[in-house]
Amino acid sequence: MPIDVPGLVSATDLHSTVDGIAEWQLPSGMIPWFPGGHADPWNHVEAAMALDIGGRHEAADRAYQWLVDLQRDDGSWHQYYIAGDDGSTQVEQDKLDANVCAYIAAGVWHRWLLTNDRGFVETLWPVVEKAIDFVLDLQTPRGEILWARHADGTPWSFALLTGSSSICHSLRCAIGIAQLLGHERPDWELSAARLARVIATEPKAFAPKHRWAMDWYYPVLGSVLLGEAGLAHLEERSDTFIMNGRGVRCVSDRPWVTVAETCECALAYLAVGDRPTAETLFGWAQQFRHDNGRYWTGTVFPDEVHFPGGEQSTYTAASVVLAADALAGTTPASALFVASAGVLPPLMALGGE
């Protein structure tokens, strides 16, 4: 289904961007950040979603099968993998990141919205269920999700706002999958509601990461802060993170603009109804497009040096495709990150609310 954002990016342009992701996918199904680089399950799923949007369902199937084959008995995946010389997949970083593990639910729900392929969802249900149960074992009594476990199972001592916000979205996707298949998971519903409440009301529950743009916009992108509250939240620090004519800084005190964060922030603005800002941000991201259809990961200003090391990453390309679909409203999955009503199950009401 051709996606076109008039005046910003054409269907032909986006087709070549999806082709670029597929070109770098390995025979194992793994989608590395770039040739010879590592892969992490979160960005791997993001790239699989972009492949699906581009109609490359076979390639996306191989990407999801790679995750199925690598899932640990406890439901988790390691944080980073790399391809060996013999084509095998090897662990590069053995930490078990909760947000990385939860994102499989977003990918599976995205496929359902896009294709209504119930067989795919049924096949992936056990994978999603185990992953979400692993993640929720890291939820504190207050509601936030601890960042990760060490490979030996020892939990980290703190939670991250960005990660917990993304998990909240993934958890609601998982609840949608469970409801679709007739599985009752009231424990997941309660966990999602508790997590959303702590994100919205208790910022001190999370490790201070105020320099990072993701901590700014992810409570909105994760569908926790929406409407006027979400827009007010974004406007509080927009001057800190948005470089006029360039995009979104990854950290507040450096002139480092990244395309992925610019596109994610565009999604956040679209989610709260500010389409003009979303289109402006997405339009600025197009200046970092290469002739091959890929996008530079990051750029330092005013020198306009690309970082890291001139990288054009698959996850960056995927963020462009997802943002383009959301802006164009072309596919049935286009509202996943920008319109929670009707796309994600509503949050359970907690006592006192």
N, C-alpha and C positions, 0 to 999 in steps of 0.2 A: 504494500500500500504506500504509494509515494507521499512523502511528507515535505511540505514546502512552507517556509516562513517568509512570506513576501517581503522583498526588499532587504532581507537579512541573509538567508541561506536557501538554496534551491534544493529540490528533490534530487537532482543529479549530484550536487555537492554532498548531500548526506549519504547517498548511495556509495560514493567513493570512500566516505569516512567509515561506514560499516564494512566495506570491503577491506579496508586497512586493518581493522580489528581481526577479521577472519584470516587475513594473510599471515598474521603473526601467531595465530593459534597453533599449538603443537599437536602432533598426531595423538598424543595422550588425551587431548581435550583441554589441557591447561592453557590459559591465556596469560602469558607473562606481561609485565608492564611494558617491556620492549624486548627484542631478541637478545637472548642471553641473560635477561634479568629474572628477578623472582616474581612469583605470583602470591597474592594473598586471597583468601576466599571471599572477602567483601568486594574488592575491586573485580575479582573474577566473575562474581555474580552480576555486578553492574555491567560488565562487558557482555555477558550472556543476554541480559535484558536488551542491550542495544542490538545484538545479533537478531533477537526475536523481532524487534521492531522493524528491522531491515528485511524480514522474511527469511532469514537464514536459520530456520528452525533445526535443521540437521546439525549445524555447527553448535547451536545452543544446547541441543540434546547431548552432544559430546562433552560440552562444558559441564553440564549438570552431572553426567555420569562420572566425570573425573572426581567431583565432590563425593558422590555416592561411594566410589571405590576407596576414597581416602578417609572417610569418616571413622573416627575412633569409636571404640566400644562405649565410651561414656557420652557420645553424641557430639563431640567437639572436633575441631580441626586445629592444627598448628597455625601460627600466625603467618609464616612465610615458607614457601616451597620453591625449589629450583630444579631444573631438569638436569639429570646426569648425562654424561657423554653417551651412555647407552640408551637414552630416551626415557629412562625410569624417572620417577618423581622422588626427590629427596627432601627431607626437612632441612630448612635453613635456619629458622628461628622457632624454637619449640614452645614458646609461650602460647597459652590457650586464651585468646581474646574473646570476651563475651559478645561484643558487637559484631566481630568478624563471624562468629558462629551463628548469630541470630539471623543474619541477612539472607540466608537461604530461603527463609519464609517469604521475604519480599519478592525474591525472584520467582518462586513457585506461584505466588498469588498474581504476580504480573503476567505470567504465562496464561493463567486461567482467564484473567480479564481480557487478554489479547486474543485467545484462541478458543476458549471454552473446551479445552482438551481435558476432560475429566480423567481419562486414563493416565495422563501425565501426573495429575495431582494425586491420584490414588497411589501411583508408584512411588512418588516422593514423600507421601505422608509419613511413613515411618522415619524417614531421614529428618524431616522437619520436627516431628514430635520429640525425637531424641535430642536434637540440637536445642530446642526451646527448653526442655527440661534441664539440660546442662546449664543453660544461661540462668534460669530462674533459681537454681541452687545457689547462685551468687547474689540473690536479692537480700538486702538487709531488712531488719524489722521496720525501719523507717520507710523503705520503699525503693531506694536507689539500687542500681546493679553495680557490684564491684567490677573493676576493670577487667580482671583476668585471673587465671590460675597459672602458676608455674607448671611445668610438665609433670612434676611429681604430685600435683593436685593441690598444693598449698595456695590459698587465695591471696591476691594482692590486698592491700589494706585500704584502698581508696577507690572512689568511683569518679568517672568523668562525665561531664554534662553532655558533651557531644555524643559519646558512646551510648549513654543512657537514653538520650533523645532518639537516636536511630533505633535502638532496641525497642523503644515504645512503639514506633511505627511497625517494625518487623513483627512484634508480638501481636499487634492488631491484625496484621496479615495472616499470622498463624491461626488466630482465632477465626478469621474468615474461612480459612481452609478447613478447620475442624467443623465449623457449622455447615459448610458445603457438604462434607462427607458424613454428617450425622454423628459426630463425636462430641460429647459434652466435656468441655474443659473449663468449669467454673473457676478453678484455681488460676488459670491463665487470665481470665477476665478480671479477677480480683487483683492479680499482680500488675496487669496493665493499668488499672485505675490507680493503684497505689503509686506506681512509677510516675504516671502523669502528674499526680498531685504534688509529688516531691519536686519534680522538674519545675512546675509552675509556681511553687510557693516557698521552696527552701533552697535557694542557691548555695547556701553554705554547706549543703550536704555533699558538694562536689569539690574536687581538688581545684584550686584556683588556676585557671588557664585563660585569663582575661585577654592575654595578648593575641590569642588565636581567633581568627574570624569564625571558625566553625562553632566555637562556644557561643558566639553571638547569634548566628542565624539558625542553628540546628534545632532549638526548641520550637521554632516555627516550622522548619522543614519536616520535623518529626511529628507534625500535626498535633502538638500539645498547646501551643499558643496560637490562636487563630483569630480572625475577625479584627476588631478594633484593637484588642489587647496585643495581638500579634504584630499589627502594623506599628503600634506605638513602641513595642519592643525593638523592632528593626530600626525605627527612626532614632532611637536613643543613641545609637553608635554608628549610624550610617556614615557620618563625616569621618569617623575614625578609620573605617575599613575600606570605603569606596574611594578609589582614585579616579577623578573625573577624566573621562575619555579613555581610561585604561581597563579598569575592572576592580576586582576585590583583592586586597592584600591578604596574604595568608597569615601574617602577623602584623599587629598594629604599628610597630615601630620600625618596620623595614619596607622599602619600596619594592616589594616582591609580589607581583601579581600572578595569580594562577588561573588558568582557564576553568579547571574543574570547580574551584570555589566560586568563581564568577557565575558559572552556570547553575550551581546549586543555590546560590543566593538569589539568582533570577527566579528559580522555582519557589523559593520562600516568599518573595514578593508577589508572585503570581498567586500563591496560596492564600494571601490576605487581601487579594483583590486589586493590587496595584500593578496592573498590566503595563502601564507606560514605563515604570522603572524596570520591570522584568524584561521588556523588549529592549530597553536601552542597554542593560547589562549584557544581554545575550548578543546584541549587536556589537558591543565593544569586544566581545570574545572572538569575533570573526577576524579581527586584525591579526590574530595569532595562528591563523590557518595556513598550512603549508600547501604548496601546489599538489602534493600527493594525497590530499584529503585529510591528513593527520593534523594535529594541533600541538604546538609547543606546550610542554607542561607548565613552565613558568618563565617569567621575564622580569629582569631587574631594570628599574628605571633610575636615572635617565639614560644609562648606557645601552639599554635594550639588549642586554646579554641574556641568552636563554639559559635556564637552569632547570634541573641539574644536568650539566654536561650536554646541553643541546638536546635533551630528551623530548621525544614525542610519544607519550604513553597511551596505551590502550584504554586505561580508565579515564583519561582526559577526553579522548574521542567519545567514549560512552556517555560521559556527562553531557556533551554537546547534543548527542542524539536524543537522550531522554528529555533535555530541556526543549529541544525543537519540537518533539512530539507533544509535550505539554502545551507549548505556545500555539501550535497548529491545531491541537485537539483532533488529530487525525485518527488515531487508533483507539479501540475500546479501552486500552490501558493508559491513555494519556493523562487521566486525572489522578493516577495513583499517588502522586506526591503533592498535588495542588488542590484537591477537593475531597476531603475525607468523608463528607456526608454522601452516603450511597455507594462508596467505594470501600471504606473500611467499616467494620462493625463499631457501633458507638461504644464509648467508654461506660463502664458500669458506674452508677452513682454510688458514692461512698456515704456512710453515715455522717451527718452534719453538713452535707452539701445541698 
